[in-house]
Amino acid sequence: MKAEELAQPHLLKQPVYVTGKPIAYTAREFGLDPKKIDKLASNENPYGPSPKGLEAAQKALLEANLYPDGGCYDLTSKICEFRNVKREQIIIGNGSNELLDMIAQVFLGENTEAIMGNHSFAVYKLATLAMNAKPVEIDMPAPDYKHNLRAMKEAINERTRLVFLANPNNPTGSEIDAQEILDFAKSLPEHVILVMDEAYTEFIESEAPNLLPLIEKGLPIICCRTFSKIYGLAGLRVGYAISRPDIISLIQRVREPFNVNSIAQAAAIAAIDDTSFVEEVREKNTQGLLQLETGLNAMGLSYVPTRANFIAVVGVVEPLKAFDYLQKKGTIVRPQPQIGNVIRVTVGTKEQNERFLNNLKSYLIEKSDS
């Protein structure tokens, strides 16, 4: 009997998430020196991990023979202190991706729906489909590719259980005014949970909407954060969600035992206190965005205004061919053909940004000559 005959029927049409291309793959494929390849495809921190986090991780390795704390007690305590919330409001995940999957497991199923933007993080749709629920994708039109909150609200019906919303949005980088998000959250019916993906919120922290007071008032909201981006701990996979205690209690029921390893827990605990590193990364990211925007303007290319650690470049003819060309030159980006002639590029170091701009300029010249 074929495996397909044993599987859940709805999973036979399930798309597979394609990750950003690793440096090692590109090096082998094109015979390049891995040290001369710039990976600007996955919105990773180009300045490495938090030094405090790295030091704590190295110490934790000495006890790698022991199972991690299954309840993530110390990390939960640290987040409680940092975000001023109660322990029962927090759940720790193997990156925010796992949190999104767990949320879908609990609240979605057959004959339910989840609302999301059509140019938002792919995992929202994948997690929804995996639970045999219906993804309702709301158009995010050019040129700003922003979430249409009004259309999202209008799409809600009695089957709706979740609304996925990211700010800044990935992969477009578009941002919504904080008050608009707060008003939207307050307007949702009680049977709909707002899943607020705050993966890039640290880059706009001072101007980001604070949804915690609404959670305290009892609104059904889940805020998801990650240590992968501004803290530079992507390889360790650790994130957390904050919500009402009754919502968190339900999600805890589907959490795997020991889902976050001890090295990741130790690194995250220390990284929270590494405020100087966070501020430095935020400032360098702002400078890097300005460098990229200046270079793109000089080439006559459009882009979506962003303050995240990536930028969506618009108008790149044949983005898949651009991706191939750039990686042969040692720059890995993320093509977005589902949006249009768009490539997404992570903000790198000054040198990495310069190489990307030079390689992209060469591609445009070659395309115009052909």
C-alpha positions in Angstrom: 0.0 0.0 0.0 1.3 3.4 -0.9 2.0 5.9 1.9 -0.4 8.4 0.3 -3.3 6.0 0.9 -2.6 6.0 4.6 -2.2 9.7 5.0 -4.9 12.2 5.9 -6.4 13.2 2.5 -6.1 17.0 3.1 -2.3 16.7 3.6 -1.8 15.4 0.1 -2.2 18.9 -1.2 -0.2 20.5 1.6 2.6 22.8 0.3 6.1 22.5 1.7 7.8 25.5 3.2 11.0 26.3 1.3 13.7 27.8 3.5 16.3 30.4 2.5 19.1 28.8 0.6 22.0 27.9 3.0 25.6 29.1 2.3 26.9 25.6 2.0 24.5 24.7 -0.7 25.4 27.7 -2.8 29.1 27.1 -2.2 28.9 23.5 -3.5 26.7 24.3 -6.4 28.8 27.1 -7.8 32.3 26.2 -6.5 32.4 29.3 -4.3 34.4 30.0 -1.1 31.8 29.8 1.7 33.6 32.7 3.4 32.9 34.9 0.4 29.2 34.3 0.3 26.7 36.7 1.8 23.4 35.1 2.9 20.8 37.9 2.8 17.9 35.6 2.4 16.5 34.8 5.8 16.5 38.0 7.8 19.3 36.8 10.1 21.3 39.1 12.2 24.6 39.9 10.3 26.3 40.9 13.5 26.1 37.5 15.1 24.4 36.4 18.3 24.1 38.5 21.5 27.5 38.3 23.2 25.8 37.7 26.6 23.6 35.0 25.0 26.6 33.3 23.4 28.5 33.2 26.7 25.6 31.7 28.5 25.1 29.1 25.7 28.7 28.0 25.9 28.4 27.4 29.7 25.1 25.5 29.2 26.9 23.1 26.8 28.8 21.7 29.7 25.5 20.2 30.9 24.3 19.0 27.5 24.1 15.4 28.9 21.0 16.5 30.9 17.5 17.0 29.6 16.5 20.7 29.5 14.0 22.2 31.9 10.8 21.0 30.3 8.8 23.9 31.8 11.4 26.6 30.9 11.0 27.9 34.4 13.9 30.4 34.5 13.3 31.7 30.9 9.6 32.2 31.7 10.6 34.0 34.9 12.9 36.3 33.0 10.2 37.1 30.4 7.7 37.8 33.2 10.1 40.4 34.6 11.0 41.9 31.2 7.4 42.2 29.9 5.7 42.6 33.2 3.2 39.8 32.8 2.3 36.7 34.9 3.8 33.2 34.4 0.5 31.7 33.4 0.4 34.2 30.4 3.5 32.8 28.8 4.4 29.8 26.7 7.9 29.1 25.2 8.3 27.7 21.8 11.0 26.2 19.5 11.1 29.5 17.6 7.9 31.4 16.9 7.2 29.0 14.1 6.3 26.2 16.6 4.1 28.6 18.4 2.1 29.4 15.3 1.7 25.6 14.6 0.6 25.0 18.2 -2.0 27.8 18.0 -3.4 26.3 14.8 -3.5 22.9 16.4 -5.6 24.1 19.3 -8.0 26.5 17.5 -8.3 25.3 13.9 -9.9 22.3 12.3 -12.4 21.2 9.7 -15.1 23.8 9.0 -13.1 26.6 10.6 -11.2 29.5 9.0 -8.2 31.7 9.6 -7.7 35.1 8.0 -4.3 36.4 6.8 -2.8 38.7 4.2 -2.1 37.2 0.8 1.5 38.5 1.0 2.2 37.6 4.6 4.4 34.9 6.3 3.9 31.6 4.5 3.6 29.6 7.8 0.2 31.1 8.6 -1.3 29.4 5.5 0.7 26.2 6.0 -0.4 25.9 9.6 -4.0 26.5 8.7 -4.0 23.9 5.8 -2.3 21.3 8.0 -5.3 21.4 10.3 -7.7 21.0 7.4 -9.0 24.5 8.0 -9.6 27.2 5.3 -7.1 30.0 4.9 -8.9 33.2 3.9 -6.3 35.4 2.2 -7.0 39.2 2.0 -5.4 41.2 -0.8 -2.4 43.4 0.0 -2.2 45.6 -3.0 0.8 47.4 -4.5 2.5 49.7 -4.0 2.7 49.5 -0.2 1.5 45.9 0.3 -0.1 46.7 3.6 -2.6 44.6 5.5 -6.1 45.8 4.7 -7.6 45.7 8.2 -11.1 46.7 7.1 -11.2 43.9 4.6 -10.0 41.5 7.2 -12.8 42.5 9.5 -15.4 42.2 6.8 -14.1 38.6 6.0 -14.9 37.4 9.6 -17.8 35.0 9.9 -19.0 32.4 12.4 -16.3 29.9 11.2 -13.4 32.3 11.8 -11.2 31.4 14.7 -7.9 33.2 14.0 -6.6 36.4 12.4 -2.9 36.3 11.7 -1.3 39.7 11.6 2.4 40.7 11.5 3.8 44.2 12.0 6.2 44.9 10.3 4.9 42.4 7.8 7.2 39.7 6.4 8.0 39.5 3.5 6.9 43.0 2.4 8.2 45.0 5.3 5.1 47.1 5.4 4.0 48.6 8.7 0.6 49.6 10.1 0.0 52.5 12.5 -0.1 51.4 16.1 -3.4 52.9 16.9 -5.0 51.2 13.9 -3.9 47.9 15.2 -5.2 48.6 18.7 -8.6 49.7 17.3 -8.7 46.6 15.1 -7.9 44.3 18.0 -10.7 45.9 20.1 -13.2 45.6 17.3 -12.9 41.8 16.8 -15.7 39.5 18.0 -15.0 37.4 21.1 -14.9 34.1 19.1 -11.9 35.4 17.0 -8.4 35.3 18.3 -5.9 37.9 17.0 -2.5 36.2 16.5 0.0 39.1 16.5 3.3 38.1 15.0 5.9 40.5 16.5 9.0 38.8 15.1 10.3 42.2 13.9 8.8 44.4 16.5 12.0 45.0 18.3 13.2 47.1 15.3 10.3 49.5 15.9 9.8 48.9 19.6 9.2 52.5 20.6 6.4 53.0 18.1 4.9 49.5 18.1 1.4 48.8 19.5 1.4 47.5 23.0 -1.3 44.9 23.1 -0.6 43.7 26.6 -3.1 46.0 28.3 -5.8 44.6 26.0 -4.8 41.1 27.0 -5.0 42.1 30.6 -8.6 43.3 30.0 -9.5 39.9 28.6 -9.4 40.3 24.9 -8.5 37.2 22.9 -5.0 38.2 21.7 -1.8 36.2 21.3 1.5 38.1 20.9 4.3 36.0 19.5 8.0 37.0 19.7 11.3 35.4 18.7 14.9 35.6 19.8 16.0 34.8 16.2 16.1 38.3 14.8 17.4 41.3 16.8 19.0 39.0 19.4 20.8 36.9 16.8 19.8 33.4 18.1 18.2 32.0 15.0 20.2 28.8 15.1 19.0 28.0 18.6 15.2 28.2 17.9 13.5 29.9 20.8 10.5 32.2 21.0 7.6 32.9 23.3 3.9 33.9 23.2 1.9 36.0 25.7 -1.9 35.8 26.0 -4.7 35.2 28.5 -4.0 32.4 31.0 -6.9 30.3 29.7 -5.6 30.5 26.1 -2.0 29.7 27.1 -3.3 26.7 29.2 -4.9 25.2 26.1 -1.7 25.7 23.9 0.4 24.1 26.7 -1.6 20.9 26.1 -0.1 20.4 22.6 3.4 21.6 23.5 6.0 18.8 23.1 8.0 17.8 26.2 11.5 19.5 26.2 10.6 21.5 23.1 13.3 24.1 23.7 16.8 22.9 24.4 18.8 24.0 27.5 21.4 25.9 25.4 18.7 28.0 23.8 17.0 28.6 27.1 20.3 29.8 28.7 21.1 32.0 25.7 17.7 33.6 25.6 17.8 34.4 29.4 21.1 36.2 29.0 20.2 37.9 25.7 17.2 39.7 27.3 19.7 41.7 29.4 22.0 42.5 26.5 20.3 45.9 25.9 23.5 47.5 24.5 23.7 44.8 21.8 20.0 45.3 20.9 20.4 49.0 20.6 23.6 48.6 18.5 21.9 46.2 16.1 18.9 48.5 15.8 21.1 51.5 15.0 23.2 49.6 12.5 20.1 48.2 10.9 18.8 51.8 10.4 22.0 52.8 8.8 22.0 49.7 6.6 18.5 50.4 5.4 19.5 53.9 4.4 22.5 52.5 2.5 20.3 50.1 0.6 17.6 52.7 -0.1 20.2 55.2 -1.4 21.7 52.5 -3.7 18.3 51.3 -5.0 17.2 54.9 -5.7 20.3 55.4 -7.7 19.4 52.4 -9.8 15.8 53.6 -10.3 14.3 50.7 -8.4 11.3 50.9 -6.1 11.0 49.3 -2.7 8.5 49.0 0.1 9.3 51.4 2.9 10.4 49.3 5.9 12.0 49.5 9.3 12.4 45.8 9.7 15.8 44.1 9.0 14.9 43.4 5.4 13.7 45.3 2.4 11.4 44.2 -0.5 12.8 45.5 -3.8 10.2 46.0 -6.4 10.6 46.0 -10.2 13.4 43.5 -10.5 12.7 41.8 -13.8 12.4 38.1 -13.6 13.2 37.7 -9.9 14.1 34.0 -10.1 16.7 34.8 -12.7 18.0 37.6 -10.5 18.2 35.1 -7.6 20.3 32.8 -9.8 22.5 35.5 -11.0 23.1 37.0 -7.6 24.0 33.7 -5.9 26.6 33.0 -8.6 28.1 36.3 -7.5 28.1 35.2 -3.9 24.9 37.0 -2.7 21.9 34.9 -1.6 18.6 36.8 -1.6 14.9 35.6 -1.4 12.9 35.9 -4.6 9.2 36.7 -4.2 7.6 35.8 -7.6 4.3 35.2 -5.9 4.1 38.9 -5.2 5.5 40.0 -8.6 8.9 41.3 -9.7 10.1 41.4 -6.1 13.1 40.2 -4.2 13.5 40.4 -0.5 17.0 41.2 0.9 18.2 41.1 4.5 20.0 44.2 5.7 23.6 43.1 6.0 26.8 44.7 7.1 28.0 47.8 5.3 30.2 45.6 3.1 27.5 43.0 2.4 25.1 45.7 1.4 27.6 47.2 -0.9 28.3 43.9 -2.6 24.6 43.2 -3.0 24.0 46.6 -4.6 27.0 46.1 -7.0 25.8 42.6 -8.0 22.3 43.8 -8.5 23.5 46.7 -10.7 25.5 44.2 -12.8 22.3 42.1 -13.2 20.3 45.0 -14.4 22.9 46.1 -16.9 23.2 42.6 -18.2 19.4 42.3 -18.6 19.2 45.7 -20.4 21.9 44.6 -22.8 20.3 41.2 -23.6 
